[in-house]
Amino acid sequence: MGYVMGKTEGTSKNWHGHVTAITVAPEYRRLGLADGMMNLLEEVSEKGYNGWFVDLYVRVSNSVAIDMYRKFGYSVYRTVRNYYAGQSNEDAYDMRKALPRDTKLETIRENGEKVFVNPEDLDSWR
């Protein structure tokens, strides 16, 4: 029906859960499976690993996914230029959701669509 893959990574206030991949088979969409899987990954990142936030990367052209992640409480932290390589390079949104440990919401920002970085500028643990 679907799966989610994730990991924990980072240091200090950048210690976080990361969504590597999530997918739901077309015939099982709109049943809340993605929401449930994301909630589980967030819970493990919070309670199992004491993370500050959960993040993921999504193509800027993938409006369906972006809308879904916004519904789940994620916001754009920054735009990574040419993150996806191929016939036509495409930017990615680095989307984040603060976890309860981040009581001051230091790991998220407003207007992240206007903050641009290059892939080589990403955090050093990558």
Short mmCIF file of the C-alpha atoms (twelve columns), coordinates in Angstrom:
data_MODEL
# 
_entry.id   MODEL 
# 
loop_
_atom_site.group_PDB 
_atom_site.id 
_atom_site.type_symbol 
_atom_site.label_atom_id 
_atom_site.label_alt_id 
_atom_site.label_comp_id 
_atom_site.label_asym_id 
_atom_site.label_seq_id 
_atom_site.Cartn_x 
_atom_site.Cartn_y 
_atom_site.Cartn_z 
_atom_site.pdbx_PDB_model_num 
ATOM 1   C CA . MET A 1   0.000  0.000  0.000   1 
ATOM 2   C CA . GLY A 2   2.824  2.415  0.826   1 
ATOM 3   C CA . TYR A 3   6.038  3.025  2.696   1 
ATOM 4   C CA . VAL A 4   8.102  5.700  4.376   1 
ATOM 5   C CA . MET A 5   11.875 5.667  4.824   1 
ATOM 6   C CA . GLY A 6   13.694 8.042  7.099   1 
ATOM 7   C CA . LYS A 7   16.779 8.603  9.182   1 
ATOM 8   C CA . THR A 8   18.179 10.845 11.881  1 
ATOM 9   C CA . GLU A 9   21.143 13.088 11.209  1 
ATOM 10  C CA . GLY A 10  22.825 16.346 12.147  1 
ATOM 11  C CA . THR A 11  24.387 17.822 15.257  1 
ATOM 12  C CA . SER A 12  23.244 20.170 18.043  1 
ATOM 13  C CA . LYS A 13  20.097 22.073 17.025  1 
ATOM 14  C CA . ASN A 14  20.360 20.495 13.578  1 
ATOM 15  C CA . TRP A 15  19.753 17.005 15.045  1 
ATOM 16  C CA . HIS A 16  16.625 15.937 13.187  1 
ATOM 17  C CA . GLY A 17  14.591 13.317 11.426  1 
ATOM 18  C CA . HIS A 18  14.747 13.272 7.643   1 
ATOM 19  C CA . VAL A 19  12.152 11.835 5.260   1 
ATOM 20  C CA . THR A 20  14.155 9.984  2.636   1 
ATOM 21  C CA . ALA A 21  11.115 8.710  0.725   1 
ATOM 22  C CA . ILE A 22  7.382  8.294  1.124   1 
ATOM 23  C CA . THR A 23  4.926  6.813  -1.335  1 
ATOM 24  C CA . VAL A 24  1.394  5.463  -1.395  1 
ATOM 25  C CA . ALA A 25  0.084  3.292  -4.227  1 
ATOM 26  C CA . PRO A 26  -2.508 5.168  -6.327  1 
ATOM 27  C CA . GLU A 27  -5.389 2.893  -5.320  1 
ATOM 28  C CA . TYR A 28  -4.731 3.636  -1.612  1 
ATOM 29  C CA . ARG A 29  -4.385 7.413  -1.828  1 
ATOM 30  C CA . ARG A 30  -6.750 9.783  -0.030  1 
ATOM 31  C CA . LEU A 31  -7.190 7.325  2.841   1 
ATOM 32  C CA . GLY A 32  -4.835 9.099  5.252   1 
ATOM 33  C CA . LEU A 33  -1.967 6.612  4.884   1 
ATOM 34  C CA . ALA A 34  0.656  9.273  4.130   1 
ATOM 35  C CA . ASP A 35  -0.509 11.309 7.122   1 
ATOM 36  C CA . GLY A 36  -0.220 8.265  9.385   1 
ATOM 37  C CA . MET A 37  3.235  7.354  8.107   1 
ATOM 38  C CA . MET A 38  4.490  10.930 8.486   1 
ATOM 39  C CA . ASN A 39  3.088  11.079 12.023  1 
ATOM 40  C CA . LEU A 40  4.936  7.861  12.863  1 
ATOM 41  C CA . LEU A 41  8.238  9.167  11.501  1 
ATOM 42  C CA . GLU A 42  7.760  12.426 13.423  1 
ATOM 43  C CA . GLU A 43  6.974  10.523 16.622  1 
ATOM 44  C CA . VAL A 44  10.072 8.344  16.291  1 
ATOM 45  C CA . SER A 45  12.192 11.437 15.530  1 
ATOM 46  C CA . GLU A 46  10.807 13.149 18.630  1 
ATOM 47  C CA . LYS A 47  10.467 10.390 21.220  1 
ATOM 48  C CA . GLY A 48  13.077 7.943  20.019  1 
ATOM 49  C CA . TYR A 49  15.816 10.356 18.964  1 
ATOM 50  C CA . ASN A 50  14.942 13.688 20.647  1 
ATOM 51  C CA . GLY A 51  15.114 15.592 17.361  1 
ATOM 52  C CA . TRP A 52  14.538 19.290 16.876  1 
ATOM 53  C CA . PHE A 53  12.633 19.014 13.588  1 
ATOM 54  C CA . VAL A 54  11.814 16.758 10.640  1 
ATOM 55  C CA . ASP A 55  12.762 17.773 7.117   1 
ATOM 56  C CA . LEU A 56  12.349 16.599 3.541   1 
ATOM 57  C CA . TYR A 57  13.168 17.742 0.038   1 
ATOM 58  C CA . VAL A 58  10.539 18.124 -2.668  1 
ATOM 59  C CA . ARG A 59  10.669 19.387 -6.251  1 
ATOM 60  C CA . VAL A 60  9.375  22.959 -6.494  1 
ATOM 61  C CA . SER A 61  7.143  21.801 -9.370  1 
ATOM 62  C CA . ASN A 62  5.433  19.122 -7.248  1 
ATOM 63  C CA . SER A 63  2.524  21.266 -6.061  1 
ATOM 64  C CA . VAL A 64  0.432  18.268 -4.985  1 
ATOM 65  C CA . ALA A 65  3.142  17.069 -2.582  1 
ATOM 66  C CA . ILE A 66  3.911  20.608 -1.370  1 
ATOM 67  C CA . ASP A 67  0.230  21.170 -0.554  1 
ATOM 68  C CA . MET A 68  0.089  17.827 1.277   1 
ATOM 69  C CA . TYR A 69  3.177  18.614 3.364   1 
ATOM 70  C CA . ARG A 70  1.805  22.065 4.206   1 
ATOM 71  C CA . LYS A 71  -1.386 20.354 5.393   1 
ATOM 72  C CA . PHE A 72  0.813  18.189 7.647   1 
ATOM 73  C CA . GLY A 73  2.397  21.315 9.181   1 
ATOM 74  C CA . TYR A 74  5.572  21.645 7.104   1 
ATOM 75  C CA . SER A 75  6.860  24.941 5.752   1 
ATOM 76  C CA . VAL A 76  9.619  25.872 3.333   1 
ATOM 77  C CA . TYR A 77  12.896 26.516 5.141   1 
ATOM 78  C CA . ARG A 78  14.971 27.258 2.031   1 
ATOM 79  C CA . THR A 79  15.175 26.657 -1.703  1 
ATOM 80  C CA . VAL A 80  18.094 24.560 -2.946  1 
ATOM 81  C CA . ARG A 81  19.092 25.532 -6.478  1 
ATOM 82  C CA . ASN A 82  19.514 22.689 -8.986  1 
ATOM 83  C CA . TYR A 83  19.065 20.016 -6.294  1 
ATOM 84  C CA . TYR A 84  17.595 17.542 -8.781  1 
ATOM 85  C CA . ALA A 85  19.922 16.841 -11.696 1 
ATOM 86  C CA . GLY A 86  18.775 15.458 -15.024 1 
ATOM 87  C CA . GLN A 87  17.656 16.694 -18.412 1 
ATOM 88  C CA . SER A 88  16.613 19.922 -16.746 1 
ATOM 89  C CA . ASN A 89  17.994 20.763 -13.333 1 
ATOM 90  C CA . GLU A 90  15.262 21.581 -10.849 1 
ATOM 91  C CA . ASP A 91  15.244 23.365 -7.531  1 
ATOM 92  C CA . ALA A 92  14.012 21.721 -4.349  1 
ATOM 93  C CA . TYR A 93  12.238 23.063 -1.321  1 
ATOM 94  C CA . ASP A 94  13.787 22.003 1.966   1 
ATOM 95  C CA . MET A 95  10.601 21.727 4.028   1 
ATOM 96  C CA . ARG A 96  10.614 21.445 7.817   1 
ATOM 97  C CA . LYS A 97  8.330  20.850 10.720  1 
ATOM 98  C CA . ALA A 98  9.511  21.806 14.200  1 
ATOM 99  C CA . LEU A 99  9.190  19.128 16.890  1 
ATOM 100 C CA . PRO A 100 8.174  19.879 20.509  1 
ATOM 101 C CA . ARG A 101 11.828 20.150 21.595  1 
ATOM 102 C CA . ASP A 102 12.086 23.368 19.552  1 
ATOM 103 C CA . THR A 103 9.952  25.456 21.902  1 
ATOM 104 C CA . LYS A 104 11.191 28.746 20.367  1 
ATOM 105 C CA . LEU A 105 10.716 27.572 16.747  1 
ATOM 106 C CA . GLU A 106 14.372 28.310 15.965  1 
ATOM 107 C CA . THR A 107 14.643 25.607 13.288  1 
ATOM 108 C CA . ILE A 108 11.972 26.994 10.956  1 
ATOM 109 C CA . ARG A 109 11.485 30.342 9.207   1 
ATOM 110 C CA . GLU A 110 8.942  32.305 7.231   1 
ATOM 111 C CA . ASN A 111 9.402  33.010 3.522   1 
ATOM 112 C CA . GLY A 112 11.903 30.189 2.991   1 
ATOM 113 C CA . GLU A 113 10.966 30.218 -0.689  1 
ATOM 114 C CA . LYS A 114 13.051 33.410 -0.896  1 
ATOM 115 C CA . VAL A 115 16.148 31.965 0.819   1 
ATOM 116 C CA . PHE A 116 18.380 30.349 -1.811  1 
ATOM 117 C CA . VAL A 117 21.350 28.030 -1.287  1 
ATOM 118 C CA . ASN A 118 23.358 25.736 -3.548  1 
ATOM 119 C CA . PRO A 119 23.649 21.997 -2.923  1 
ATOM 120 C CA . GLU A 120 27.287 22.409 -1.855  1 
ATOM 121 C CA . ASP A 121 26.141 24.903 0.809   1 
ATOM 122 C CA . LEU A 122 24.003 22.341 2.607   1 
ATOM 123 C CA . ASP A 123 24.917 21.376 6.137   1 
ATOM 124 C CA . SER A 124 28.228 19.621 6.572   1 
ATOM 125 C CA . TRP A 125 26.866 16.248 7.733   1 
ATOM 126 C CA . ARG A 126 25.419 15.554 4.271   1 
# 
